[in-house]
Amino acid sequence: ILLIGDAGGYVDSLTGEGLYYAFKTGENAALAIINGVSFKKQNEKIIAKMKLTRTLSNIFYSKIGKFLTKIALESNWFTTKAFSRYLSW
């Protein structure tokens, strides 16, 4: 039994999104079966990305993270730099 997407716990803890993980873990399940490798081995990159996202969400949603976000968003300098950087992509 291979659990993929939301059922397997593959959800972005920062945004709550799961569609990318559903597709990617589904693809990795098929590749694991075809290539005869373990599902965990096939998902190493996804698991590493999820660990990083979980760490970032723990920081972002902590009291200090919320405080720093509030300060940053109230700063005209920061919002101007952030949006001009975003728009220049």
C-alpha positions in Angstrom: 0.0 0.0 0.0 1.4 3.4 -1.0 -0.3 6.5 0.3 0.2 9.5 -1.9 -0.8 13.2 -1.7 -2.9 14.2 1.3 -3.5 10.6 2.3 0.2 10.1 2.7 0.6 13.3 4.7 2.2 15.1 1.7 0.8 18.6 2.3 2.7 21.9 2.2 2.7 23.0 5.9 3.3 26.6 5.0 0.4 27.1 2.5 -1.8 24.1 3.1 -1.5 23.2 -0.7 -1.3 19.6 -1.7 -2.0 19.3 -5.4 1.7 19.4 -6.4 2.5 16.7 -3.8 -0.4 14.6 -4.9 0.8 14.5 -8.5 4.5 14.2 -7.7 4.0 11.4 -5.1 1.7 9.6 -7.5 4.3 9.8 -10.2 7.0 8.6 -7.7 4.8 5.7 -6.7 4.5 4.6 -10.3 8.3 5.0 -10.8 9.1 3.1 -7.6 7.0 0.2 -8.8 8.4 0.2 -12.3 12.0 0.6 -11.2 11.7 -1.8 -8.2 12.9 0.8 -5.7 11.4 1.7 -2.3 8.8 4.5 -2.3 10.8 6.3 0.4 14.0 6.2 -1.8 12.0 7.5 -4.8 10.6 10.4 -2.7 13.9 11.6 -1.1 13.7 15.0 -2.8 10.0 15.5 -1.8 10.7 14.5 1.8 13.6 16.9 2.0 11.5 19.7 0.6 8.7 19.0 3.0 11.1 19.0 6.0 12.4 22.5 4.9 8.8 23.7 4.4 7.9 22.4 7.8 10.8 24.2 9.4 10.0 27.5 7.6 6.3 27.2 8.6 7.3 26.6 12.3 9.3 29.8 12.1 6.8 31.8 10.2 3.8 30.9 12.4 5.7 31.3 15.7 5.1 34.4 17.8 8.4 35.9 16.7 7.7 35.1 13.1 4.3 36.7 13.2 5.8 39.8 14.9 8.6 40.1 12.4 6.1 39.7 9.5 4.0 42.4 10.9 7.0 44.8 11.3 8.1 44.0 7.8 4.7 44.6 6.2 4.3 47.9 8.0 7.7 49.0 6.6 7.3 51.0 3.4 10.9 50.3 2.5 10.4 46.5 2.8 7.1 46.3 0.9 8.5 48.6 -1.9 11.6 46.4 -2.2 9.6 43.1 -2.0 7.0 44.1 -4.6 9.5 45.7 -7.0 11.6 42.5 -6.8 8.5 40.4 -7.4 7.4 42.5 -10.3 10.8 42.4 -11.9 10.8 38.6 -12.3 
